[in-house]
């Protein structure tokens, strides 16, 4: 069994760009676009415990900021268990991480994100 820890240096800039874009869109009041950047950051970082947990924390905070009870309740177990699942390599690849989707269901990775993984030399699976 392979244990995962920190996001690789080649992938980290893409992850950080998504988080920065999230902040920018949120500050501008573009909540839908902001959320989309959190989902993209989740897909990029979900294989790595710290990055995975960080995105779920941001999703939980987002849920509080927009007063969405479903998101708040849905993020708590994801925050608790997501990092552990990442550490042991048991993630649902492509899952966007929100409470609006089943937490263990894999999803296809959109082409643009596939290209990010290719550019970074990382296999998302």
N, C-alpha and C positions, 0 to 999 in steps of 0.2 A: 504494500500500500504506500503510495506517495503522499507525503505531507506537504501542504502548501503553506507558505508564510506570507512574505511581502510581495506586492505587485512588482513584476520585473521592470527594470529601468526603461526598457524599450516601450513598455505599455503605459507607464505612469504618466507621461505628458498628455496622452489622449484622455486618460481618466481625469486628470486635473483640468483639462480644457472643458470637459463636460460639467464639472462642478463649478467652474468659473462662469460658464454660460448659464447655469442654473441661477447663480447669484444675480447675474445681470438681468435675466428675464424676470426673476422674482421682484427685484427692485423696481423694474419698469411696470409691474402689475400684470405681466403676461404669464399668468399662472399655468395655463395649459402648456406653453412652451417651456416654462421652468420645470414642470413635472416631467416632460419628455426628456429633458437633459438629465434628470435624476434617474429615470429608467435606463437611459443609455449608459450612464456611469455605473449603474447596477450591473448591467450586462458585461461591461468591460471589466469591472472589478470583482465580480461575484466568486471567482475562483480563489481569491486571496482574502483571508479572514479579516484583516484590518480594514481593507478597502470595502469589503462586503458589509461589515458592521457599520462603518462610517456612513455608507449610503442609506442603510436602514434607519440609522439615527436621524439623518437629514429628512428622510421620508416621514418619520414619526413627528419631528418638529414641524414639518410642512403640514401634516394633518392637524396639529394643534393650531397652527397659524390660520388655517382656513376653517377651523372648527368642524372637521369631518370625523365624526365618531367612528365610522367604519374603518377609516384609514388608521386612526389612533389604535384601536383595538387590534386591527390586523397586523400592525407593525411590531407590536410588543413581542409576540412569539418569533417573528422573523428576526428581530434584533437579538433575542436571546439565543436562538439556535442557528441562525444563518452563518455566523463566523465559525461555529463548530463544524457544520456541514462542509464549509469551504476547507477547513484545515485538513479534513480527512478525504477531500476530493469527491464528495457526494453532493454535487449541485445540479439543479435542473437547468442545463445550459440554455441560454437565451431568455430565461424568465425575466420579465421586466421588474419584478420585485414589489409591485403595489398590491394593496389588499383587494383590488378588483380582479385579481387572477389567483388561481390555486397556487399555493406556495411551492409545491413539488412538481408542477407541470413544466416540462421543457417546451420551448418555443423556437421556431426558426429564427436565425439571426439575420437581420436585414443586411443587404449587400454592402451598404456603407460601413457598418460595423465589422462585417467580414473583412473588408479591405483594411480596416484598422489593425485587426489581428494579423493579417498577412504582412502588412508593413512592419509591424512590431516583431514578426517572426514567432508568434505565439499561436499555439493550437488551443482554441477555446474549450475544447472537449477534455 
